[in-house]
Amino acid sequence: MERAKVVAEYANGKMIKGYTLNFFPHKDRFHVIPIDKPSDKPIEVIVSQLKAVLVVQDFNGDPQYVERKRFLEGETPYGTPLEVTFGDGQNQAHSETLSQPRYFSNPDT
């Protein structure tokens, strides 16, 4: 299994950027090797404490990227459109296909 670049965003605002080999949506925890301390022991991340887990291509992000909060009226995105409102009021809009799901919900959080 190839390691994935992830950003674990906690409900309290804390964030960990690093690599994981064992994130699975149906598991209650996974481990992250932080990018700022790669030789340290991996950090155990409890999924119920998180707001989101982002699988990223680059830890620096794209400064040109503008996050979409809603789909435009009449827009027909490829795949199933999803608009998510988190407990803190943040909105996010994206679409996904069954062959490449990107959003997993945890009703307990």
Secondary structure, 3 states (H helix, E strand, C coil): CCCEEEEEEECCCCEEEEEECCCCCCCCEEEEEECCCCCCCCEEEEHHHEEEEEECCCCCCCCCCCCCCCCCCCCCCCCEEEEEECCCCCEEEEEEECCECCCCCCCCC
